[in-house]
Amino acid sequence: MSVSDVTEPGWRRSTHCGANGTCVEVAMLSDAGLIGVRDAKRGDQSPVLTYDRADWRGLIHKIKEGSLDRAT
């Protein structure tokens, strides 16, 4: 994972956005098939976390299985 400065791809907003604009956006970046994630509130001013496809699939898998959930 690295941080990139990317402003042009087609960003998609999460369907689970908070009422106060708390949200993430995801985009397929054109260079080398990387996936970018940024803070929707900051838009083009937001740093972008980039993942390769394997790391992105691994992250999504962990989210879906709940292994990243906070302990209650």
C-alpha positions, 0 to 999 in steps of 0.5 A: 500500500502506498499514498499517491496524488491522483485527481482524475479517475472516476471516483465511486462513493460508498453507499454507507456514507454518513450524514455529515459527509463521512465517506470513502471513495474508490477508483480504478487507477489507470496506471498499473491496475491499482485501486485508489481509496480516498476521503470523500470530504476532502475530494481532490485534496485527499491523499489516496491510498493505493492497493494492487488487485491482490491486496485489494481483494484481501482487504475486501475479504477481511472486511466481509468476514468481519476480521477487521471489526472492532471488539465490543 
